[in-house]
Amino acid sequence: MQRRRRTAEPLWREALGERLRGLRHKRGDTLDETAERAGISMQYLSEIERGRKEPSSEMIAAVAGALDVTLLDLTLSVAESLQAPNRTRGSASALALAA
């Protein structure tokens, strides 16, 4: 019997990092500019964006604020990016990841 290989789902921190990087690029900001506004080091922000660090809720809120997005909007957009294509928008499992 042959086993199906399951595609690994991205981790929350990876999806968050991708979303933050995308928002920063959309604004045309450098790592340094965003990190300074958030009150964190440029290296730490880089590690968050690359999915290497699991930031605290305070850090996520600080970076969201530095990017002029609400924590709610950021959380929802990350949760939506984690949804499988065949799930309906707003599914309980995707929202549970956001909590």
N, C-alpha and C positions, 0 to 999 in steps of 0.2 A: 504494500500500500504506500502510495506516494503522498508525502505531506505537502500541503500548500504553504508557501512562504508568505508570511504576513508582513506587509509593509509596516515598518515601525512608525508609530505616530510621533510627531514632534512633541517635545516637552513644552510645558507652559512657558518656561523661561526662554526657550528658543523662539517660540511664536511671539512672545512679548518683545524680545530683542529685535526681531525682524520688523515688527510694527513700529517700534520706537525709531529705528534707523530710517524707515520709510518716511515717517513724519518729519524727522530732522532734515532729511534730504529735500523733502517737499518744501520746507521753509527756506532751504538754501543755507542752513546753519552748519558750522563746523562742530566737531566734537567739543572743542574748547569752549565755544560760545554757549552751547547748550549746557555743558557741565558747569560752567561758571554760574549761569542763571539758576541751575538746580542746586548749587552748593555742594557739588561732589567733584571728585577728581576726574580729569579727562580719561585716565586709564580705567577707572571704575566704570564710567559710562561705556567705554569701549567694550569692556568685559560683559556688561549687561547686554549690549547690542549683539554681541557674538554668542549669547546664550551660555556664557561660562559661569556667570554668577546668578544666584537666586536672591534678588534684591528684596528687602523688607517692603512692607506696604508704604512706609514713610518715604522710602527712596523712590518707589514707583510714582507716588503722588508728587514728589518734588520734580521728577523728570517730566511727568505729564504737565505739570504747571509751567515748566520751562518751555514746553512745546505748545502752550496755549490750548491744551485739550483737557477735558474733565476726566477724572479718574473713571467715572462711569462710562463715558464714550470710549476711552481706551480699553477698558475691560471688555466691553461688548464687542469691540472690533477684533480683539484678540480671540475671544470665544468664537466669533463667527469664522475666523480664519482656521480654527481647529475643527470645525464641523466637517464631517464627511460629506461628499457631494450628494449622497442619497438621503441625507437627513433633512428634515424640514427646519426652516428658520425658527430659532427660539426653542429648540428641543431641550428637554430637561437635562440631558446628559451634557450638552455643551454649556449650558448655564451653570451646571454644577461645577464645571472646571473653573468658571470665572469666580466662584465664591471663595 
